[in-house]
Amino acid sequence: MHLFIPAKKSWFLRSIILCFITLQHLGVKSQSLYFPPITGTAWESIDPTTLGWCQPQIDSLYNYLEGKNSKAFILLKDGKIVLEKYFGTFTQDSSWYWASAGKTLTAFCVGIAQQQGSLKINEPSNKYLGKGWSSLTKSQEDSITIWNHLTMTTGLDDAVSNLDCTDPSCLTYIAKPGTRWSYHNAPYTLLDKVIETSTGKSLNPFIAQNISTKTGIKGLFVPLGYNNVFFSTPRNMAKFGLLLLAKGTWNGNKILDDTQYFKQQTNSSQSLNKSYGYLTWLNGKPSFMLPTLQYQFPGSICINAPNDMVAALGKNGQIINVVPSINLVFIRMGNAPDNNPASAISVALNDDIWKYIKQLSCNSNSGDELDNATTTNVHLYPNPTSGNQLLTVAVPQRWLSQSHSETPLKLQITDTKGSVLFTQTFSHCEKEITLSLPQLTPGTYWVSIGNNDIPLHTKPLCVIP
């Protein structure tokens, strides 16, 4: 099984080259940040041509987004709007839900509450939730801290029928806090009550006082069943991305002045899932985990994005991406892009959007250049996938140039016991093939590809419900 894991040095070199090429194709160097006025609709813009971006490539990005059921897309460079596009009847003033992208906003609010002295994240959460907020014993409940809620490490069982349920009967013990990472919605939602109890203000008034009046970021958390879901316009979503880019400062006004907390929110918060901070996703880490799965995938969660990207990701492709190295922010709002499971949608969609962003340069030929320079393995996407959809397999460009025989490449999908479930051959001239997967039950499989000229390469394929 070790074959699919790249060597440490190869992974590091690949990451450096990938980041370098990405920066080259994104254009000009970063400048000081611009912040739009707190009131009104004015927002300075940048002509994409000044970045060396061409309209045909921009149109390709927009066509892709439209085909993926997008409603809004905004890209900021140095705080100014470079791209802004709305689809269908959706407009600049339309409101949409953030889904789990709102988790990052909640984590930001916890940081403000700690900064104000209302709470400490290493305190037991039952100090604010009250005794008996779960079905755990007193000692088990006492050991869960606010930090555990922020990092998805409460140890609460995620095999319950409703992951959103915050009733004590739904919150049961499975592991010692801090020893198991599990994307569990209910422990996150309970942070709303932690903020309310500790500060004396429910979430919406707290945000209005501490964020909205100082930045112009407006929106509302709306109760939907057990969940509390944030709604805003696209520009307000982009403003929050800009606030993250500025490390919690808005035009010189310090909103989250606890630099240590912000650093912890946007860096690996624990060793179980290195691609997760405080309710925030991180790129460029050696491995990542995904919702509903107890499996560590090797490599970055978004291979086409710069390594320093941090992200807020939500159901059906609600996305905020922040890249400090190039002062870039983009947001996407919309419906589910395909019939994919919601837990995997934002990850796959996010990576695909970066493929188009990297091609925006008028002289961009980055597809082949990036492939030649950095690819040492096959690429599978979407991965994770559902068991009844198309799977695209991309092979390195250098494979095609070095294979001189007529021997076709052979692809096999096997289960963890080694049983072959699917086989297909294709010409060594084909850079990509799209497979119609057989019906696969949820689990981990192995995709192997090679021939007499090309050594066998194996990649994990994760199938989710």
N, C-alpha and C positions, 0 to 999 in steps of 0.2 A: 504493500500500500504506500510505501514511502516514495514511490516513483512520481506521484503527482505533486509532491512538495518541492518547490524550487530551493536550490541551495541558498544559504543566507546571503552570501556575497552576490550571487546572481540577482536575488530579489532586490537587494539594496541598489546595485548598479542600475537595474531596470527602473526602479523608482526615480533615481536621480535623472536618468535620461528622459523618462516620460515627463517629469516635471519641467525640465529644460525645454523640451520641444513644445509642450503646451504653452509655456510662457512666450516662446518665440512667436507662435501663431496667434496669440491674443493681442499682439500689437505693442503699443507704447508703454513706457514705464509708468509705474504708479505715481500719482501726484497727491497733494494734500487733499483731504476730503471736503466735499461740499455737502451742506445740509439744507434741505428745503425749508422754507419758513414754517413756523409752527401753525400758523393760520393761513387760510386761502389755499388755492390750487396751484400756485406757481411752483415750478420745478425746472431748474436749468437742465439742458440736454446737451449731448455731444453728437455731432454728425458722424455716423458710422464710418464714412469715408476717411475721416481724419485718423482713424485707427487702422486704415488699410483694409476695411471690410467692404465687400461687394454685394450689391443688391441681389444678384442671382443666388448667392449662398444664403443670404438672409431669407429670401423667399423659400428656399429649400427647408430652412429651419421652421419657418411659419407653416409651410405645407405639412411637415411632419407633425408639428404640434396640433394642427387642425385635425389631422387624421387620427390623432390619439385623444380626441374628445376634450381638448383643452378649452378653457374659457378665457384665461388671461396669462400673459407672459410679459415680464418686465426684466430687463437687464440693466444694471447700473455699473458704471465705471467711474471710480473716484467720487461716488455719490451722485453723479449726474445720470440722467436717463439716456441710454444709447438705443435700446430697443424697447418698444411698448406695443403690444398687439392684443386686441380683443377679438373673440371669435363668436359667431352667431349673433344672438341678441344681447350678449353680455357687454357691459360698458365699464368705463372708468369708475362709475358710481355704483356699480352692482356689488352686492355683498355675497360672500361665499364662506364656507366653513374651512377651518384649518385642519380639522381632525387631529391626529397626533402631533402635527407640527406645533400645535398649541402647547405641547408638553415643554418645549424649550422656553416658551414665554413664562410658564408657571415656574420653572426652575430659576429663571431670571428674577421672578418676584420673591422666591424664597431667599435668594441672595440679598435682595433689598431689605427684606424683613430681618435677616441676620445683621446686616449692616446697621440697621436702626436699633439693634439691641433687643428686638422682640423675641428672638429665638436663637438657638445654636443648633446647627445641624447634627452635632454628635449627641444631642439629647434624645432620650426615648420618645418616640412619637406619641405614646399614650399620655404624655404630659399634656398634650393638646387635644388628642382624640378621646381621652377619657379611658378609664379602665374597662376592659371587656369589649373593646371595639372589634375584636376578632374572636374566633373560637379557640384560641391558643390558651395554654396555661399561663398563669401570672408570670412565671419566670421566662417563658418563651416570648411573651408579649413585651416584657420589660427589656428584652435584648434587641428589639427592633428600633433602630434610630431613624431620624429624619433622613440621614445620609443613605440608609438602605432604601427608602422610598425614592430618593433621587437617582439611585444607581441601578434600580431594578434587582436588588439583592435582598429582599425582605425574607426570602425563604418560604413564602406562602405558596400553597399548591396551585399550579396553573393548569391542573387537569380537571378543574371544576367545570360545570356545564356552562356557566356564564362568567367570563373573565371581567366583565364590567361591574358585576354585582359587588356592592360594598356592604351588604348585610353581614353581620358576624358569622352567620351560618355558611357563608360563601368563602370565608377567609380562614383556611385551615393550614396546619403545619405540614411541611414536607422536608425542610432542611434548615440547618442553623443559618441565621442571617449572615450574609457576606460570603457564603460558601457556594452559592448557586445563582447564576444569572438567568432571569426569566422575564420576558417582556409581558408584564401583567398589568392590565389597565387599572384595576381597582385600587391597588396601593398607591398608584400615581394620583388618582382622583381624590384620595383622602388628603393629599397635600392642600387642597382647597380649604378644608376645615382646619388644618394646621395653621395656615396663614390667617384665617378668620379669627381663630381662638387667640393666637399669639398677638395679633395686631389690633384686634377689635374692629376690623373692617373686612367685609366679604370681598371676594376677588375683584369684582368690577369697580367698586369705589376705591379699592387699594390701587388698582392700575390707573384709574383716572387721576388720583392725587399724585402718584409717584412717577408715572410715565407719561400719560396723555398730556397733562398740562405743561410738561417740560419739553416734549418732543413733537406733539401733534399726532402721535400714534393713537388712533381711535379704533374701537371695536368692542364687542361684548361677548362674555362667556354666557352661553345659553344652556340651561339644563335640558338634556335629552335623555330620558330614562335615568339610568344611574350616572351617565356621563355629564360632564360640563364642557361644552364645545365652544371654541372661540370662533366668532364670525367677524369679518372685516372686508373692506374693499381691497383690491390688489395693491394699490399704492401704499396702504397702511401696512400690508404684509411686507412690502419692499422696504418701508421705513424701519421696521423691526430688524430686517436683515442689515440695514445700514447701521443701526444701533449696535448690533453684534460686531460688525466690522470695526466700529470705533471703540470696541472693548468697553461698552457701557457708558460712553460719554457722547453727549449730543451738542455739537458746536461749542465745545468748551465747558458745557454744563455737565457735571458728573452725576449720572443717574444711578449707576451701580459703581460705587467707589471702592468696593472691596476687591482689589486686584487679585488677591489670592483666591477668592471664591470664583471669580470669572475665569482665572487660569485653570482651576479645577473643573469648572463646567465644560470647558472646551479642550480638555485633555483626557487621556485614559483615566477613568475614575477608579478602576479596579482591574485586576489581571484576568478576570474571567472572560470578559468581552472587551478587548482593548480598543475596539472601535466605538465605545460608548462612554460619554462623559456624564454630566448631570442632565439626563433627559435630552441629550444632544448627540447626534451621530458624528463620527470622526472618520476622515479618510487617511490613507497613507500608513495604516497600522499593519503589523504582520499577520493579523487574522481578524475575523469578525464572526459574530453570531447574529441570527435573525429571529424575529418573532416566531413562536410556536415550536422552535427547534432547539434541541440540546446538542448542537454540533458546531464545532469551530471550523469555519472555512479559511483556508490559507489565503493570504494576500489582502489587498485593499478592497474595501467595500465598493469603491467606484474607480475602476482602473483607468478610465479616461479623464478623470479630473485631477487637478493638482493635489499633491499630497497634503497640503495644509488646509484643504477644504473642510469646513464644518457645516453640518446640515440639520435642519428641522424637517422631518419627513412624516407625512400623514397618509392615511387611507385614501385610496383612489388617486394617488399622485399629487397630493398637496406638498409642495416643495419650497424650501428656502435654502439656498446655497450661499455660503460666504467664503471668499478666498482672500485672506489678508495679504498674501505675497503680491497680488496684482490689483488690490482694491476693487474686487469684483463681487457683485451680488446678483443673483437672479432668483426669481420666484415663478412658480407655475401653479395655477389653480385650474381645476376642472373635474370632469367625471373620470371614472375608471377608463384607462386607455384601451383595454382589451377585456377579455373575459378572465383575466388572470386573478388569482387569489389576492385579496387586498393587501395581505401582509408583505407580498413580494413586489407589488406594483411600483412603489416609489423608488425602490432600489434599482430595478431594471430600467425604468423610465428615466431616472436621473442620469444613469450612465449613458443612455442613448442620446439624451439632450447634449451631453458634453461632446459626443462625437460630432454633432453638428456645429457646436460652438467652435471647436478646433478647426473646422473647415471654413470659417467665415472670412479668412484672409483672401484677398483677390488672387494672390499667388500661391494659395495653399495647395500643397500636394501632400499634406501631412498624413493622409491615410497610408500610402505606401511607405513614406519615410518613417513614420512611427512604427509600422509593422517591421520594416527591415532592421530598425535600430534597437527595438526593445522586445520583440516577441520571441520567446523561446518555447512557447507552449501553444496548444490549441486553445481557442476561446469558445465558450459555450454561452449562448444567451437566447432567451432569458434563463438565468440560473440563480436562484431556485425557479422551478417551473411547476405547472400543474401537469397531471399525467395524461392529458388529452389535448395537447396543443402542439404547435410547430416548434421545433428546436433548430436554431441556426448554429452551424459548426464552422468556425473560421480557422484556417491554418496559416502559419507564417509564410510571408512572401518568399523568404529565403528557401523554404522547402521546395517551392515550385521551381526555383531557378537551379537548385542542386540536384533535382531528380531528373535523370536523363533516360531512365528506362520507360518502357510502356506499362510497367507494372502498376496497376491502379492502387490507390490508397484504400485500406480496409478499415472500416469503423465497426466497433462492436460495443454493445451495451450489456454489461453483466451486473448481476446482483452481488451482494456482499459475500455470498457463498461461492461465487465464481461461475454460476450458471449463465450461459449466454442467452439473452432475451431478444436481441436484435442485432442484425448484421447487414451492412451495406457497403458496397465498393463505389468509388468514384474516381474520375480521372485526376491525375496529378496536376492537370492544368486548371482545375477548379479551385479558386481561392476560398469560396464559401459554398456550403450546401445547406439546404433546409430539409429537415426530416420531419415526417409525420410520425410522431411517437406512438408506439403501441400503448395500450392502457396500462399504466404503471401505478401500483399502489404507493401511497406516501412512504418515503424512506430514502436511503442513500444508495446510489448506483454508481458504476464506474464506466466512463466512456473512454475507450482506447482506440488509438488511430496510429497507423504506420504502414510500412511495406519493407521490401528488401533493402531499399536505399535509405529509408527514414527510420530511425530508432523508434520503438514503441513509446508513445506518450499517453499517459493516463490522467484523466481529470475526474473529480467527483461531480456528480449530478444529483442535486437534491430535488425530490418531488414532494410537494406539499399538497394538502387537501384542496 
